[in-house]
Amino acid sequence: MISPYIKPGTVLRPNDSTATHIAYPYDHTSVIATLRKCFNLGKPLSNRDAVAPDLEKVLNLDTPDNNALGTVSPKPYTIPPNKLAEALAAPLNDFQKEIQHAAGHLPNVGNAEKTIEAQIVDHIEYLKKELGKDGGTLKDITEHTNPKEASPYIVGKLQGFLEKGKLSGS
């Protein structure tokens, strides 16, 4: 663990004889248990964080000690052209497919005869109707196989909605 509230060189081991819950190892729920205890956040979220050992004993400084900390500047990164070409040609991963699918659900707004709000309500009704039949898919969502094809589609759908779709209150 790294924190300005921990003395340098502090080591926390799960088999420490002073640990109160030796039967339960330290894991991410230990962070939840620690936050609950330090900030008096009430009851546990689940049995798992109720029994998780907290990390309070390593928070052994009353005031933060980060005088030696300077600034950290990330180094610029430029992707090599061959790696970019590979990434753009690779099949869409599940997250990219979901982004494409979500973009396909954005309404096409810009009908001057109706307010943007009315067009969105119409689109929601269309989605309810279309998703409620035949397995719940939309026929007009364009499917692409790689990021090079999907990116312009997604950007176009977002721009069409955000630029044309300025709500009256915004």
Residue, then its C-alpha position, 0 to 999 in steps of 0.5 A: m500500500i502507498s499513502p502519505y498516511i503510512k510510514p515508509g517501510t511499513v509492511l502488512r502481512p495477512n498472517d500478522s498475529t495482531a490481525t483480528h480476522i485471520a480467517y479472512p484474507y485481505d482483498h478489495t473488500s478490505v478497502i471498503a471495510t477500511l473506508r466504512k470504519c475511518f469515515n463512519l459510513g454505517k453498516p456493511l454493504s454485504n457479509r463479505d465486507a462485514v468480515a473483511p479485515d480492515l487496513e487501519k493499522v497501516l495508516n500509522l501517521d496522524t498527518p500526511d507525510n508527502n513532503a518528498l512528493g514532486t510532480v509526476s509528468p506522464k511521458p507522451y506516447t505515440i502509437p507506431p503506425n504499424k500498431l495503429a493499423e493493426a488495432l484499426a483492422a482488428p475485430l471489434n471487442d465486446f466493449q466496442k460492439e456495445i458502443q457501436h450498438a448504443a450509437g445505433h440507438l441514438p435518434n436521428v433528430g433535426n426534423a424542423e417540424k417537431t421539437i427535439e424533445a418530441q423527436i426523442v419521445d417518438h424515438i423512444e416509442y419506436l425503440k419500445k415497439e421495435l425491441g418488443k417484437d421478433g427477438g428485440t433487435l433493431k433492423d437499422i443498426t449498422e454493424h461493422t467488423n473493425p474499429k476503422e469502419a465503426s469509428p466514423y459511424i459512431v462519431g457520425k451518430l454522436q455528432g448528429f445527435l449532439e449537434k442537431g439535438k440541442l434541447s431547448g433547455s440547453 
